[in-house]
Amino acid sequence: MHVADLSDVFLRLTEAAAAKNTNEELWGEKGYILVESGEHVWGELAEQIGKKAHEMGLINKEPKKESLSKDAAMEQAGFEAVSWGLNSRAKAERARKVLGWKPNAPSLQDEIPNILKSEHEVLKQK
């Protein structure tokens, strides 16, 4: 989910509140609005990042897919590594239906080159 798409939902909710829109699909017990722009699988995303980093010349070796045990992942990345295997799914049905919202910003996959460039610049400064 791109922050611009999330911001658009907040803007639409703010406009609805300012217009005194009391639609119960927006407020009260149903006022939990989910936002998403599709799904991804962490392993597939990691493969895409590795492939693109190699294409961009940011890494020399062709990336190789390897599995990590839970303990190895925790050692490499700390507690956050546990979330790599978790699954959370949501659909932005009411955001689309009631607010007329739809994601328009670039997808996570589309942003991979920009993310890699940005992270590469940070690493060069260290």
C-alpha positions as CSV (number, residue, x, y, z in Angstrom):
1,M,0.0,0.0,0.0
2,H,1.4,3.3,-1.0
3,V,1.1,6.2,1.5
4,A,-0.5,8.4,-1.2
5,D,-3.4,5.9,-1.4
6,L,-3.7,5.8,2.3
7,S,-3.7,9.6,2.4
8,D,-6.5,9.6,-0.1
9,V,-8.7,7.5,2.2
10,F,-8.0,9.9,5.1
11,L,-8.8,12.9,2.9
12,R,-12.1,11.3,1.8
13,L,-13.0,10.5,5.4
14,T,-12.2,14.1,6.4
15,E,-14.3,15.5,3.6
16,A,-17.2,13.2,4.6
17,A,-16.9,14.4,8.3
18,A,-16.8,18.0,7.2
19,A,-19.9,17.5,5.0
20,K,-21.6,16.0,8.1
21,N,-22.0,12.7,6.2
22,T,-23.5,10.4,8.9
23,N,-23.5,7.2,6.8
24,E,-23.2,4.4,9.3
25,E,-21.0,2.5,6.9
26,L,-18.3,5.1,7.7
27,W,-18.7,5.8,11.4
28,G,-19.5,4.0,14.7
29,E,-19.2,0.3,14.9
30,K,-18.6,0.0,11.2
31,G,-16.1,2.8,11.2
32,Y,-13.0,0.6,10.7
33,I,-11.9,1.3,7.2
34,L,-9.4,-1.1,5.6
35,V,-7.1,0.0,2.8
36,E,-5.1,-2.3,0.5
37,S,-4.0,-2.3,-3.1
38,G,-3.6,-6.1,-3.6
39,E,-1.5,-8.8,-2.0
40,H,2.1,-9.8,-1.9
41,V,4.1,-12.8,-0.6
42,W,7.2,-11.8,1.3
43,G,9.3,-14.6,-0.4
44,E,8.3,-13.5,-3.9
45,L,8.9,-9.9,-3.0
46,A,12.4,-10.7,-1.7
47,E,13.1,-12.6,-5.0
48,Q,11.9,-9.6,-7.0
49,I,14.1,-7.2,-5.0
50,G,17.2,-9.5,-5.4
51,K,16.6,-9.8,-9.2
52,K,16.2,-6.1,-9.6
53,A,19.2,-5.2,-7.4
54,H,21.3,-7.5,-9.7
55,E,19.8,-6.0,-12.9
56,M,20.6,-2.5,-11.5
57,G,24.2,-3.5,-10.7
58,L,23.8,-3.0,-7.0
59,I,24.9,-6.5,-6.2
60,N,27.5,-8.5,-8.1
61,K,26.3,-12.0,-7.5
62,E,23.1,-13.3,-9.0
63,P,20.7,-13.7,-6.1
64,K,20.1,-17.2,-4.9
65,K,16.9,-18.2,-3.0
66,E,17.6,-19.8,0.3
67,S,15.4,-20.8,3.2
68,L,16.1,-19.6,6.8
69,S,15.1,-21.4,9.9
70,K,13.2,-19.4,12.5
71,D,16.3,-19.2,14.7
72,A,18.6,-18.1,11.8
73,A,16.0,-15.4,10.7
74,M,15.9,-14.2,14.3
75,E,19.7,-14.0,14.5
76,Q,19.9,-12.1,11.2
77,A,17.0,-9.7,11.7
78,G,15.8,-9.9,15.3
79,F,12.2,-10.2,16.4
80,E,10.8,-8.6,13.3
81,A,11.9,-11.7,11.4
82,V,9.0,-13.6,12.9
83,S,6.5,-11.4,10.9
84,W,8.0,-12.7,7.6
85,G,6.0,-15.9,7.9
86,L,2.7,-14.3,9.1
87,N,-0.3,-13.9,7.0
88,S,-2.7,-11.0,7.3
89,R,-5.4,-10.4,4.6
90,A,-7.8,-7.5,4.2
91,K,-10.0,-6.1,1.5
92,A,-10.8,-2.4,1.2
93,E,-14.4,-3.1,0.3
94,R,-16.1,-0.3,2.2
95,A,-13.4,2.2,1.2
96,R,-14.2,1.4,-2.4
97,K,-18.0,1.2,-2.0
98,V,-18.8,4.0,0.4
99,L,-16.0,6.4,-0.3
100,G,-15.5,5.7,-4.0
101,W,-11.8,5.1,-3.3
102,K,-9.5,3.1,-5.4
103,P,-5.7,2.8,-5.3
104,N,-3.9,4.9,-7.9
105,A,-0.4,5.1,-6.7
106,P,2.4,2.9,-7.9
107,S,2.4,-0.7,-6.5
108,L,5.1,-2.0,-4.2
109,Q,6.5,-3.9,-7.1
110,D,6.6,-0.8,-9.2
111,E,8.5,1.0,-6.4
112,I,11.2,-1.6,-6.0
113,P,13.8,0.3,-8.2
114,N,13.2,3.6,-6.3
115,I,13.4,1.8,-3.0
116,L,16.7,0.1,-4.0
117,K,18.2,3.4,-5.2
118,S,17.3,5.1,-2.0
119,E,18.6,2.4,0.2
120,H,21.8,2.2,-1.9
121,E,22.4,5.9,-1.3
122,V,21.9,5.5,2.4
123,L,24.4,2.6,2.5
124,K,27.0,4.6,0.5
125,Q,26.9,7.3,3.2
126,K,27.7,4.9,6.0
